[in-house]
C-alpha cells in the first residue's frame, strides 16, 4: 500500500502526526511548541524518540504535508 499525504496548515498538526518537511524528511510529532522564539505566529514540531531528537520550526499558517 502506498503512502498518502494531505496538505494542511501547520497549526492543524497534532501530536502523533507524521509530517514531511520541505527538505523531504519525515518527522513524527511528539509535541508542538507554540509561540516559538516568543513569536505567536511561529511554532515548532518536536520529534523526541529513542532514535532521534529533532525540532522543525515554521510559521503557524504554513502549508505542510501530513501522512493520512
PDB file with SEQRES, HELIX, SHEET and CRYST1 records, atoms N, CA, C and O in Angstrom:
SEQRES   1 A   68  UNK UNK UNK UNK UNK UNK UNK UNK UNK UNK UNK UNK UNK          
SEQRES   2 A   68  UNK UNK UNK UNK UNK UNK UNK UNK UNK UNK UNK UNK UNK          
SEQRES   3 A   68  UNK UNK UNK UNK UNK UNK UNK UNK UNK UNK UNK UNK UNK          
SEQRES   4 A   68  UNK UNK UNK UNK UNK UNK UNK UNK UNK UNK UNK UNK UNK          
SEQRES   5 A   68  UNK UNK UNK UNK UNK UNK UNK UNK UNK UNK UNK UNK UNK          
SEQRES   6 A   68  UNK UNK UNK                                                  
HELIX    1 AA1 UNK A   10  UNK A   12  5                                   3    
HELIX    2 AA2 UNK A   36  UNK A   38  5                                   3    
SHEET    1 AA1 4 UNK A   5  UNK A   9  0                                        
SHEET    2 AA1 4 UNK A  63  UNK A  67 -1                                        
SHEET    3 AA1 4 UNK A  18  UNK A  20 -1                                        
SHEET    4 AA1 4 UNK A  26  UNK A  28 -1                                        
SHEET    1 AA2 3 UNK A  31  UNK A  34  0                                        
SHEET    2 AA2 3 UNK A  42  UNK A  48 -1                                        
SHEET    3 AA2 3 UNK A  53  UNK A  59 -1                                        
CRYST1    1.000    1.000    1.000  90.00  90.00  90.00 P 1           1          
ATOM      1  N   UNK A   1       0.841  -1.177   0.000  1.00  0.00           N  
ATOM      2  CA  UNK A   1       0.000   0.000   0.000  1.00  0.00           C  
ATOM      3  C   UNK A   1       0.889   1.245   0.000  1.00  0.00           C  
ATOM      4  O   UNK A   1       1.840   1.328   0.777  1.00  0.00           O  
ATOM      5  N   UNK A   2       0.589   2.190  -0.851  1.00  0.00           N  
ATOM      6  CA  UNK A   2       1.397   3.400  -0.945  1.00  0.00           C  
ATOM      7  C   UNK A   2       0.970   4.414   0.116  1.00  0.00           C  
ATOM      8  O   UNK A   2      -0.159   4.404   0.608  1.00  0.00           O  
ATOM      9  N   UNK A   3       1.918   5.286   0.444  1.00  0.00           N  
ATOM     10  CA  UNK A   3       1.623   6.331   1.417  1.00  0.00           C  
ATOM     11  C   UNK A   3       0.738   7.389   0.780  1.00  0.00           C  
ATOM     12  O   UNK A   3       0.829   7.659  -0.417  1.00  0.00           O  
ATOM     13  N   UNK A   4      -0.108   7.975   1.592  1.00  0.00           N  
ATOM     14  CA  UNK A   4      -0.964   9.057   1.131  1.00  0.00           C  
ATOM     15  C   UNK A   4      -0.686  10.272   2.015  1.00  0.00           C  
ATOM     16  O   UNK A   4      -0.616  10.150   3.238  1.00  0.00           O  
ATOM     17  N   UNK A   5      -0.532  11.426   1.404  1.00  0.00           N  
ATOM     18  CA  UNK A   5      -0.235  12.654   2.119  1.00  0.00           C  
ATOM     19  C   UNK A   5      -1.311  13.682   1.820  1.00  0.00           C  
ATOM     20  O   UNK A   5      -1.804  13.765   0.695  1.00  0.00           O  
ATOM     21  N   UNK A   6      -1.673  14.462   2.826  1.00  0.00           N  
ATOM     22  CA  UNK A   6      -2.628  15.553   2.597  1.00  0.00           C  
ATOM     23  C   UNK A   6      -2.001  16.847   3.099  1.00  0.00           C  
ATOM     24  O   UNK A   6      -1.205  16.844   4.038  1.00  0.00           O  
ATOM     25  N   UNK A   7      -2.371  17.950   2.461  1.00  0.00           N  
ATOM     26  CA  UNK A   7      -1.846  19.253   2.852  1.00  0.00           C  
ATOM     27  C   UNK A   7      -2.782  19.900   3.859  1.00  0.00           C  
ATOM     28  O   UNK A   7      -3.997  19.943   3.670  1.00  0.00           O  
ATOM     29  N   UNK A   8      -2.180  20.407   4.946  1.00  0.00           N  
ATOM     30  CA  UNK A   8      -2.923  21.112   5.991  1.00  0.00           C  
ATOM     31  C   UNK A   8      -2.076  22.299   6.456  1.00  0.00           C  
ATOM     32  O   UNK A   8      -0.886  22.375   6.154  1.00  0.00           O  
ATOM     33  N   UNK A   9      -2.687  23.204   7.178  1.00  0.00           N  
ATOM     34  CA  UNK A   9      -1.944  24.300   7.796  1.00  0.00           C  
ATOM     35  C   UNK A   9      -1.169  23.745   8.992  1.00  0.00           C  
ATOM     36  O   UNK A   9      -1.638  22.827   9.665  1.00  0.00           O  
ATOM     37  N   UNK A  10      -0.007  24.290   9.251  1.00  0.00           N  
ATOM     38  CA  UNK A  10       0.846  23.789  10.332  1.00  0.00           C  
ATOM     39  C   UNK A  10       0.131  23.795  11.679  1.00  0.00           C  
ATOM     40  O   UNK A  10       0.359  22.909  12.503  1.00  0.00           O  
ATOM     41  N   UNK A  11      -0.736  24.787  11.914  1.00  0.00           N  
ATOM     42  CA  UNK A  11      -1.413  24.838  13.216  1.00  0.00           C  
ATOM     43  C   UNK A  11      -2.516  23.790  13.356  1.00  0.00           C  
ATOM     44  O   UNK A  11      -3.145  23.706  14.411  1.00  0.00           O  
ATOM     45  N   UNK A  12      -2.765  22.986  12.312  1.00  0.00           N  
ATOM     46  CA  UNK A  12      -3.737  21.890  12.384  1.00  0.00           C  
ATOM     47  C   UNK A  12      -3.073  20.557  12.739  1.00  0.00           C  
ATOM     48  O   UNK A  12      -3.766  19.579  13.019  1.00  0.00           O  
ATOM     49  N   UNK A  13      -1.735  20.511  12.730  1.00  0.00           N  
ATOM     50  CA  UNK A  13      -0.998  19.294  13.047  1.00  0.00           C  
ATOM     51  C   UNK A  13      -1.137  18.997  14.535  1.00  0.00           C  
ATOM     52  O   UNK A  13      -1.138  19.910  15.361  1.00  0.00           O  
ATOM     53  N   UNK A  14      -1.252  17.729  14.865  1.00  0.00           N  
ATOM     54  CA  UNK A  14      -1.391  17.295  16.257  1.00  0.00           C  
ATOM     55  C   UNK A  14      -0.286  16.291  16.593  1.00  0.00           C  
ATOM     56  O   UNK A  14       0.298  15.675  15.702  1.00  0.00           O  
ATOM     57  N   UNK A  15      -0.011  16.137  17.875  1.00  0.00           N  
ATOM     58  CA  UNK A  15       0.972  15.148  18.329  1.00  0.00           C  
ATOM     59  C   UNK A  15       0.561  13.776  17.790  1.00  0.00           C  
ATOM     60  O   UNK A  15      -0.611  13.402  17.823  1.00  0.00           O  
ATOM     61  N   UNK A  16       1.551  13.042  17.297  1.00  0.00           N  
ATOM     62  CA  UNK A  16       1.305  11.733  16.704  1.00  0.00           C  
ATOM     63  C   UNK A  16       1.272  11.760  15.185  1.00  0.00           C  
ATOM     64  O   UNK A  16       1.427  10.718  14.549  1.00  0.00           O  
ATOM     65  N   UNK A  17       1.073  12.933  14.589  1.00  0.00           N  
ATOM     66  CA  UNK A  17       1.056  13.052  13.128  1.00  0.00           C  
ATOM     67  C   UNK A  17       2.468  12.886  12.573  1.00  0.00           C  
ATOM     68  O   UNK A  17       3.448  13.266  13.214  1.00  0.00           O  
ATOM     69  N   UNK A  18       2.555  12.319  11.382  1.00  0.00           N  
ATOM     70  CA  UNK A  18       3.807  12.252  10.639  1.00  0.00           C  
ATOM     71  C   UNK A  18       3.776  13.374   9.611  1.00  0.00           C  
ATOM     72  O   UNK A  18       2.870  13.434   8.780  1.00  0.00           O  
ATOM     73  N   UNK A  19       4.759  14.260   9.666  1.00  0.00           N  
ATOM     74  CA  UNK A  19       4.816  15.443   8.817  1.00  0.00           C  
ATOM     75  C   UNK A  19       6.048  15.343   7.923  1.00  0.00           C  
ATOM     76  O   UNK A  19       7.136  15.002   8.386  1.00  0.00           O  
ATOM     77  N   UNK A  20       5.865  15.644   6.630  1.00  0.00           N  
ATOM     78  CA  UNK A  20       7.000  15.678   5.706  1.00  0.00           C  
ATOM     79  C   UNK A  20       7.481  17.121   5.619  1.00  0.00           C  
ATOM     80  O   UNK A  20       6.707  18.025   5.302  1.00  0.00           O  
ATOM     81  N   UNK A  21       8.774  17.330   5.904  1.00  0.00           N  
ATOM     82  CA  UNK A  21       9.348  18.675   5.867  1.00  0.00           C  
ATOM     83  C   UNK A  21       9.634  19.078   4.425  1.00  0.00           C  
ATOM     84  O   UNK A  21       9.585  18.248   3.518  1.00  0.00           O  
ATOM     85  N   UNK A  22       9.933  20.358   4.221  1.00  0.00           N  
ATOM     86  CA  UNK A  22      10.279  20.838   2.882  1.00  0.00           C  
ATOM     87  C   UNK A  22      11.530  20.146   2.349  1.00  0.00           C  
ATOM     88  O   UNK A  22      11.692  19.992   1.138  1.00  0.00           O  
ATOM     89  N   UNK A  23      12.410  19.730   3.252  1.00  0.00           N  
ATOM     90  CA  UNK A  23      13.631  19.030   2.847  1.00  0.00           C  
ATOM     91  C   UNK A  23      13.356  17.568   2.493  1.00  0.00           C  
ATOM     92  O   UNK A  23      14.238  16.879   1.979  1.00  0.00           O  
ATOM     93  N   UNK A  24      12.134  17.090   2.765  1.00  0.00           N  
ATOM     94  CA  UNK A  24      11.760  15.727   2.406  1.00  0.00           C  
ATOM     95  C   UNK A  24      11.857  14.713   3.522  1.00  0.00           C  
ATOM     96  O   UNK A  24      11.451  13.565   3.339  1.00  0.00           O  
ATOM     97  N   UNK A  25      12.383  15.098   4.680  1.00  0.00           N  
ATOM     98  CA  UNK A  25      12.432  14.142   5.786  1.00  0.00           C  
ATOM     99  C   UNK A  25      11.068  14.076   6.478  1.00  0.00           C  
ATOM    100  O   UNK A  25      10.272  15.012   6.400  1.00  0.00           O  
ATOM    101  N   UNK A  26      10.819  12.973   7.143  1.00  0.00           N  
ATOM    102  CA  UNK A  26       9.547  12.773   7.832  1.00  0.00           C  
ATOM    103  C   UNK A  26       9.774  12.878   9.327  1.00  0.00           C  
ATOM    104  O   UNK A  26      10.661  12.226   9.877  1.00  0.00           O  
ATOM    105  N   UNK A  27       8.968  13.702   9.981  1.00  0.00           N  
ATOM    106  CA  UNK A  27       9.041  13.932  11.419  1.00  0.00           C  
ATOM    107  C   UNK A  27       7.767  13.378  12.055  1.00  0.00           C  
ATOM    108  O   UNK A  27       6.662  13.747  11.656  1.00  0.00           O  
ATOM    109  N   UNK A  28       7.917  12.497  13.035  1.00  0.00           N  
ATOM    110  CA  UNK A  28       6.762  12.045  13.812  1.00  0.00           C  
ATOM    111  C   UNK A  28       6.653  12.982  15.008  1.00  0.00           C  
ATOM    112  O   UNK A  28       7.508  12.971  15.894  1.00  0.00           O  
ATOM    113  N   UNK A  29       5.611  13.783  15.029  1.00  0.00           N  
ATOM    114  CA  UNK A  29       5.480  14.865  16.005  1.00  0.00           C  
ATOM    115  C   UNK A  29       5.155  14.295  17.384  1.00  0.00           C  
ATOM    116  O   UNK A  29       4.103  13.688  17.583  1.00  0.00           O  
ATOM    117  N   UNK A  30       6.071  14.498  18.335  1.00  0.00           N  
ATOM    118  CA  UNK A  30       5.848  14.096  19.725  1.00  0.00           C  
ATOM    119  C   UNK A  30       5.141  15.200  20.498  1.00  0.00           C  
ATOM    120  O   UNK A  30       4.274  14.944  21.333  1.00  0.00           O  
ATOM    121  N   UNK A  31       5.536  16.440  20.196  1.00  0.00           N  
ATOM    122  CA  UNK A  31       4.892  17.593  20.835  1.00  0.00           C  
ATOM    123  C   UNK A  31       5.098  18.819  19.955  1.00  0.00           C  
ATOM    124  O   UNK A  31       5.927  18.823  19.045  1.00  0.00           O  
ATOM    125  N   UNK A  32       4.325  19.851  20.247  1.00  0.00           N  
ATOM    126  CA  UNK A  32       4.378  21.082  19.452  1.00  0.00           C  
ATOM    127  C   UNK A  32       4.622  22.249  20.392  1.00  0.00           C  
ATOM    128  O   UNK A  32       3.904  22.434  21.374  1.00  0.00           O  
ATOM    129  N   UNK A  33       5.635  23.025  20.078  1.00  0.00           N  
ATOM    130  CA  UNK A  33       5.944  24.219  20.865  1.00  0.00           C  
ATOM    131  C   UNK A  33       5.278  25.411  20.176  1.00  0.00           C  
ATOM    132  O   UNK A  33       5.605  25.744  19.037  1.00  0.00           O  
ATOM    133  N   UNK A  34       4.348  26.043  20.875  1.00  0.00           N  
ATOM    134  CA  UNK A  34       3.680  27.210  20.299  1.00  0.00           C  
ATOM    135  C   UNK A  34       4.457  28.473  20.664  1.00  0.00           C  
ATOM    136  O   UNK A  34       5.273  28.466  21.585  1.00  0.00           O  
ATOM    137  N   UNK A  35       4.200  29.532  19.946  1.00  0.00           N  
ATOM    138  CA  UNK A  35       4.903  30.809  20.135  1.00  0.00           C  
ATOM    139  C   UNK A  35       6.412  30.609  20.173  1.00  0.00           C  
ATOM    140  O   UNK A  35       7.096  31.116  21.061  1.00  0.00           O  
ATOM    141  N   UNK A  36       6.918  29.864  19.197  1.00  0.00           N  
ATOM    142  CA  UNK A  36       8.351  29.583  19.109  1.00  0.00           C  
ATOM    143  C   UNK A  36       9.127  30.896  19.031  1.00  0.00           C  
ATOM    144  O   UNK A  36       8.769  31.797  18.273  1.00  0.00           O  
ATOM    145  N   UNK A  37      10.177  30.990  19.813  1.00  0.00           N  
ATOM    146  CA  UNK A  37      11.021  32.193  19.928  1.00  0.00           C  
ATOM    147  C   UNK A  37      10.216  33.425  20.347  1.00  0.00           C  
ATOM    148  O   UNK A  37      10.587  34.555  20.029  1.00  0.00           O  
ATOM    149  N   UNK A  38       9.105  33.194  21.067  1.00  0.00           N  
ATOM    150  CA  UNK A  38       8.279  34.287  21.554  1.00  0.00           C  
ATOM    151  C   UNK A  38       7.407  34.929  20.485  1.00  0.00           C  
ATOM    152  O   UNK A  38       6.803  35.978  20.713  1.00  0.00           O  
ATOM    153  N   UNK A  39       7.344  34.298  19.322  1.00  0.00           N  
ATOM    154  CA  UNK A  39       6.549  34.842  18.221  1.00  0.00           C  
ATOM    155  C   UNK A  39       5.244  34.055  18.103  1.00  0.00           C  
ATOM    156  O   UNK A  39       5.283  32.857  17.825  1.00  0.00           O  
ATOM    157  N   UNK A  40       4.092  34.696  18.307  1.00  0.00           N  
ATOM    158  CA  UNK A  40       2.818  33.972  18.306  1.00  0.00           C  
ATOM    159  C   UNK A  40       2.465  33.319  16.974  1.00  0.00           C  
ATOM    160  O   UNK A  40       1.639  32.407  16.940  1.00  0.00           O  
ATOM    161  N   UNK A  41       3.074  33.766  15.877  1.00  0.00           N  
ATOM    162  CA  UNK A  41       2.770  33.183  14.567  1.00  0.00           C  
ATOM    163  C   UNK A  41       3.751  32.073  14.170  1.00  0.00           C  
ATOM    164  O   UNK A  41       3.729  31.594  13.036  1.00  0.00           O  
ATOM    165  N   UNK A  42       4.619  31.667  15.122  1.00  0.00           N  
ATOM    166  CA  UNK A  42       5.581  30.594  14.875  1.00  0.00           C  
ATOM    167  C   UNK A  42       5.275  29.410  15.784  1.00  0.00           C  
ATOM    168  O   UNK A  42       4.743  29.581  16.881  1.00  0.00           O  
ATOM    169  N   UNK A  43       5.617  28.207  15.320  1.00  0.00           N  
ATOM    170  CA  UNK A  43       5.538  27.012  16.151  1.00  0.00           C  
ATOM    171  C   UNK A  43       6.696  26.106  15.765  1.00  0.00           C  
ATOM    172  O   UNK A  43       7.394  26.352  14.781  1.00  0.00           O  
ATOM    173  N   UNK A  44       6.890  25.065  16.549  1.00  0.00           N  
ATOM    174  CA  UNK A  44       7.950  24.111  16.242  1.00  0.00           C  
ATOM    175  C   UNK A  44       7.440  22.707  16.515  1.00  0.00           C  
ATOM    176  O   UNK A  44       6.905  22.424  17.587  1.00  0.00           O  
ATOM    177  N   UNK A  45       7.614  21.825  15.524  1.00  0.00           N  
ATOM    178  CA  UNK A  45       7.295  20.410  15.700  1.00  0.00           C  
ATOM    179  C   UNK A  45       8.518  19.743  16.306  1.00  0.00           C  
ATOM    180  O   UNK A  45       9.642  19.957  15.852  1.00  0.00           O  
ATOM    181  N   UNK A  46       8.296  18.939  17.326  1.00  0.00           N  
ATOM    182  CA  UNK A  46       9.401  18.255  18.001  1.00  0.00           C  
ATOM    183  C   UNK A  46       9.177  16.760  17.940  1.00  0.00           C  
ATOM    184  O   UNK A  46       8.124  16.259  18.335  1.00  0.00           O  
ATOM    185  N   UNK A  47      10.186  16.045  17.436  1.00  0.00           N  
ATOM    186  CA  UNK A  47      10.189  14.581  17.486  1.00  0.00           C  
ATOM    187  C   UNK A  47      11.167  14.198  18.584  1.00  0.00           C  
ATOM    188  O   UNK A  47      12.343  14.558  18.532  1.00  0.00           O  
ATOM    189  N   UNK A  48      10.676  13.468  19.576  1.00  0.00           N  
ATOM    190  CA  UNK A  48      11.503  13.070  20.711  1.00  0.00           C  
ATOM    191  C   UNK A  48      11.320  11.573  20.905  1.00  0.00           C  
ATOM    192  O   UNK A  48      10.416  11.127  21.611  1.00  0.00           O  
ATOM    193  N   UNK A  49      12.197  10.804  20.262  1.00  0.00           N  
ATOM    194  CA  UNK A  49      12.133   9.344  20.334  1.00  0.00           C  
ATOM    195  C   UNK A  49      13.494   8.817  20.759  1.00  0.00           C  
ATOM    196  O   UNK A  49      14.470   9.568  20.760  1.00  0.00           O  
ATOM    197  N   UNK A  50      13.580   7.539  21.121  1.00  0.00           N  
ATOM    198  CA  UNK A  50      14.897   6.972  21.464  1.00  0.00           C  
ATOM    199  C   UNK A  50      15.878   7.043  20.286  1.00  0.00           C  
ATOM    200  O   UNK A  50      17.090   7.084  20.493  1.00  0.00           O  
ATOM    201  N   UNK A  51      15.356   7.058  19.054  1.00  0.00           N  
ATOM    202  CA  UNK A  51      16.210   7.088  17.872  1.00  0.00           C  
ATOM    203  C   UNK A  51      16.749   8.482  17.550  1.00  0.00           C  
ATOM    204  O   UNK A  51      17.880   8.619  17.083  1.00  0.00           O  
ATOM    205  N   UNK A  52      15.936   9.521  17.802  1.00  0.00           N  
ATOM    206  CA  UNK A  52      16.406  10.874  17.482  1.00  0.00           C  
ATOM    207  C   UNK A  52      15.573  11.939  18.179  1.00  0.00           C  
ATOM    208  O   UNK A  52      14.430  11.723  18.582  1.00  0.00           O  
ATOM    209  N   UNK A  53      16.209  13.100  18.299  1.00  0.00           N  
ATOM    210  CA  UNK A  53      15.526  14.306  18.759  1.00  0.00           C  
ATOM    211  C   UNK A  53      15.660  15.303  17.628  1.00  0.00           C  
ATOM    212  O   UNK A  53      16.761  15.560  17.142  1.00  0.00           O  
ATOM    213  N   UNK A  54      14.511  15.875  17.202  1.00  0.00           N  
ATOM    214  CA  UNK A  54      14.510  16.774  16.047  1.00  0.00           C  
ATOM    215  C   UNK A  54      13.495  17.873  16.282  1.00  0.00           C  
ATOM    216  O   UNK A  54      12.409  17.617  16.801  1.00  0.00           O  
ATOM    217  N   UNK A  55      13.837  19.088  15.906  1.00  0.00           N  
ATOM    218  CA  UNK A  55      12.930  20.226  16.057  1.00  0.00           C  
ATOM    219  C   UNK A  55      12.837  20.959  14.734  1.00  0.00           C  
ATOM    220  O   UNK A  55      13.856  21.324  14.147  1.00  0.00           O  
ATOM    221  N   UNK A  56      11.601  21.178  14.256  1.00  0.00           N  
ATOM    222  CA  UNK A  56      11.378  21.861  12.979  1.00  0.00           C  
ATOM    223  C   UNK A  56      10.500  23.083  13.207  1.00  0.00           C  
ATOM    224  O   UNK A  56       9.285  22.939  13.343  1.00  0.00           O  
ATOM    225  N   UNK A  57      11.081  24.291  13.254  1.00  0.00           N  
ATOM    226  CA  UNK A  57      10.268  25.499  13.399  1.00  0.00           C  
ATOM    227  C   UNK A  57       9.614  25.875  12.068  1.00  0.00           C  
ATOM    228  O   UNK A  57      10.131  25.563  10.995  1.00  0.00           O  
ATOM    229  N   UNK A  58       8.459  26.555  12.163  1.00  0.00           N  
ATOM    230  CA  UNK A  58       7.777  27.047  10.964  1.00  0.00           C  
ATOM    231  C   UNK A  58       6.676  28.022  11.334  1.00  0.00           C  
ATOM    232  O   UNK A  58       6.281  28.137  12.494  1.00  0.00           O  
ATOM    233  N   UNK A  59       6.197  28.712  10.326  1.00  0.00           N  
ATOM    234  CA  UNK A  59       5.078  29.629  10.515  1.00  0.00           C  
ATOM    235  C   UNK A  59       3.814  28.806  10.768  1.00  0.00           C  
ATOM    236  O   UNK A  59       3.624  27.752  10.161  1.00  0.00           O  
ATOM    237  N   UNK A  60       2.957  29.286  11.659  1.00  0.00           N  
ATOM    238  CA  UNK A  60       1.733  28.557  12.010  1.00  0.00           C  
ATOM    239  C   UNK A  60       0.790  28.401  10.827  1.00  0.00           C  
ATOM    240  O   UNK A  60       0.031  27.434  10.765  1.00  0.00           O  
ATOM    241  N   UNK A  61       0.829  29.345   9.881  1.00  0.00           N  
ATOM    242  CA  UNK A  61      -0.081  29.259   8.740  1.00  0.00           C  
ATOM    243  C   UNK A  61       0.576  28.625   7.504  1.00  0.00           C  
ATOM    244  O   UNK A  61      -0.006  28.643   6.420  1.00  0.00           O  
ATOM    245  N   UNK A  62       1.777  28.067   7.659  1.00  0.00           N  
ATOM    246  CA  UNK A  62       2.451  27.404   6.541  1.00  0.00           C  
ATOM    247  C   UNK A  62       1.706  26.128   6.176  1.00  0.00           C  
ATOM    248  O   UNK A  62       1.092  25.491   7.031  1.00  0.00           O  
ATOM    249  N   UNK A  63       1.765  25.763   4.906  1.00  0.00           N  
ATOM    250  CA  UNK A  63       1.157  24.525   4.451  1.00  0.00           C  
ATOM    251  C   UNK A  63       2.170  23.402   4.583  1.00  0.00           C  
ATOM    252  O   UNK A  63       3.308  23.524   4.130  1.00  0.00           O  
ATOM    253  N   UNK A  64       1.745  22.290   5.215  1.00  0.00           N  
ATOM    254  CA  UNK A  64       2.619  21.125   5.402  1.00  0.00           C  
ATOM    255  C   UNK A  64       1.887  19.881   4.915  1.00  0.00           C  
ATOM    256  O   UNK A  64       0.669  19.883   4.739  1.00  0.00           O  
ATOM    257  N   UNK A  65       2.657  18.820   4.703  1.00  0.00           N  
ATOM    258  CA  UNK A  65       2.078  17.542   4.302  1.00  0.00           C  
ATOM    259  C   UNK A  65       2.057  16.611   5.499  1.00  0.00           C  
ATOM    260  O   UNK A  65       3.061  16.438   6.191  1.00  0.00           O  
ATOM    261  N   UNK A  66       0.882  16.007   5.734  1.00  0.00           N  
ATOM    262  CA  UNK A  66       0.697  15.065   6.835  1.00  0.00           C  
ATOM    263  C   UNK A  66       0.286  13.727   6.248  1.00  0.00           C  
ATOM    264  O   UNK A  66      -0.572  13.657   5.367  1.00  0.00           O  
ATOM    265  N   UNK A  67       0.912  12.656   6.748  1.00  0.00           N  
ATOM    266  CA  UNK A  67       0.566  11.316   6.271  1.00  0.00           C  
ATOM    267  C   UNK A  67      -0.843  10.978   6.758  1.00  0.00           C  
ATOM    268  O   UNK A  67      -1.176  11.143   7.932  1.00  0.00           O  
ATOM    269  N   UNK A  68      -1.653  10.500   5.821  1.00  0.00           N  
ATOM    270  CA  UNK A  68      -3.030  10.137   6.204  1.00  0.00           C  
ATOM    271  C   UNK A  68      -3.260   8.649   6.003  1.00  0.00           C  
ATOM    272  O   UNK A  68      -4.354   8.152   6.269  1.00  0.00           O  
TER     273      UNK A  68                                                      
END                                                                             
